[in-house]
Amino acid sequence: MDLARHERLRQVIRQEGLDALLITHPVNVTYLTGFSGDSSYLILTPAKAVLVSDGRFTTQLVEECPDLETFIRTPAQTVGEAAAEVLGKLAIRAVGFENGHLTVAEFDQLRGWTPGLDWKGAGDRVERLRAVKDAREIEDIRSAIRMAEKAFQMFRAMLRPEDQEKDLVDALEMYVRRAGGFTTSFPSIIAVGERSALPHAPPSAKRVSEGNLLLVDWGASGRFYKSDLTRVLIPHNNSPFRGTAGGAGVTAKLKEVYAVVLQAQRAALAVLRPGVKAGTVDAAAGPLPRRASASSSLTAWVTASACKFTRRPFSSPATTPSSRPAWWLLLNPAFTSPVGEAFASNTMCW
C-alpha cells in the first residue's frame, strides 16, 4: 500500500467536495494498493481505505498489502454488492466513481443498492496521478526493459537460418520467462523480409534464411509494468548465416528509408521538452517521411505514443505532456514500404 498515492488522491476528494471514491478499474486498484489480484474494488475516504475482495485472495492480501483494511465478500455477493454494503456503513453521501470503467448496468445496480448516496462520475482521477512516475515505478519500468533486453540476447545467440517465424515467437516467450518476466507484454511479432512491412504481422512458417531482414517486436511483463522494444536485425551479418542462400543484407532503398526515419527522429528530439504538445513534435518530424513518400512510391507514417501504465490512457497530437518530471513518452517514427519497415525509437523520461 502506497500512502503517498492515497494522500494525493485524497486531495482530489477534498477538491471535488466528495466523501469517498470507489475505485473499480483493476489497474488503478493495483496502483493504489499493490494488490495484484482481480475482482476487487477500493473504497477511499479522507480517513480510511478499504479493499473489497473475496476469499480466494485472503493469503495474497496479507502478503501484498498487510496494512490495508479489507472486506471479504461472501460467496453469494458480487463485488458490487459487497462494496455497497461497505459504503452503507460509512457516514457519507457524495461518492465519486470511475465512469470510464463501470458499465451502465453495473452503475445502475450500484445506485439501486445505495439509495442514500449521490454519485459523481469521472474518468481520470487516478490516471492523472499515474501520469507522473515515482522512483519505484521508474525502477519497475527499467526492470521490465532489462528483462526484455536479456531475453533478446538469448534470442540472438540461438538464431539459426532454418528457424521459422512461429518457432521464434514461441522461443522468445521462453527467453522472456527465463530472464525473469512473468510473460511477454503482448504476442511477439517476428517477421522475415518483406513481411516486416506489416505493422502487426502474424507469425508464419517463413524461415529466417528467406529474407535479408528480421523484425523483432517484443516486451517483458514485470510484476506491475511492461516493456515494449523493437529491433530490426540483418541476419546475414551473423556467423551462422554466412554462406547461406537468401538476401545479401540491406538494400540501397532500405538504407534510404532508414535515413528518412532517422532524420525524422532527430527533428522530433530537437523540439521535445517537458510541456510541449505531441502535435508540435509530430509537426517537426512528420513532414520528413511524408515528403519522402510524396516523391516516391513508398508509404509512411510517424507516430508519437506510449503504452499502458507508463502514461495517461492515450496520447495524441492534441495531448500536452506533463511539465513535471518523470513523464514517459515513446517516440517511434516509423516508415513502412514494400521493401520493409524502418524504426528509430526512443523512450524518454523527463
Protein Blocks (a to p, Z undefined) as FASTA:
>chain_A
ZZklmmmmmmmmmmnopabdcdfbfklmmmmnopabehiacdddfkbccddddfklmmmm
mmmmmmbccddddfkbcfklmmmmmmmmpccfbdcddfklbcfklmmmmmmmmmmbccdd
dfklmmmmmmpccfklmmmmmmmmmmmmmmmmmmmmmpcfklcfklmmmmmmmmmmmnop
abdfbdcdddehjllmpmbacddfbdfklpcbdcdddddddfkbccdddddddfklpmkl
gopacdebjcfklmmmmmmmmmmmmmmmmmgcghiafklmmmmmmmmmmmmmmmmcbdcd
ddddddehiacfbdcfklccdfbehiacddddddddfkbccdddddddZZ
